[in-house]
């Protein structure tokens, strides 16, 4: 069975601070995918990143960076110089390889609510 | 505006009512999903349709009945619901073929309240 744990339920930071959102996962699959999604107050989840389990290179995209460590089964997400617009709920998710039909079945964590205070 | 549109955005119904949630995607995707988002719980996958065929039903009670008449539309028919079914119901779509990157595109959700 797959499981994703986001231990931080809520985090508050002051604008311009850096913040790291933790994600720990469990899976018996040797090949899998990890995701981060952002859910702003409007409701729709917005895709941020997908990583393959065989690619442990860290990734940076603007103020966002991701640290994937297979040895500790973690896929942490850091926002540098946070902004008020970063306030949202962030979800980490895990998926095995898609089925033959090509659909992914993501297992989500409970999410971390980030509040950036001006 | 997202490429996935859900209606209604808000719905209040009694336990004996019958209602439907509608999802429409304009992205040319072939896979569509229903997720349930309850407070303090992870998103729960309910149903998956790929090329209009249901490929997954995660032990969802029969009071939830999905329908996928074509690759662009997905419905969730509701009847005899319970108060604990109150939640945000999210529809998503993705490419359902070899080009699928795993990125799901979500709608803004339908907030359901069962009285």
Interface residues (C-beta under 8 A of the other chain):
Chain A: X4 X33 X35 X37 X42 X43 X44 X45 X46 X47 X50 X91 X95 X98 X99 X101 X102 X103 X104 X105 X106 X107 X108 X109 X110 X111
Chain B: X2 X4 X30 X31 X33 X40 X41 X42 X43 X45 X48 X50 X51 X53 X55 X56 X88 X90 X92 X94 X95 X96 X97 X98 X100 X101 X102 X103 X104 X105 X106 X107 X108 X109
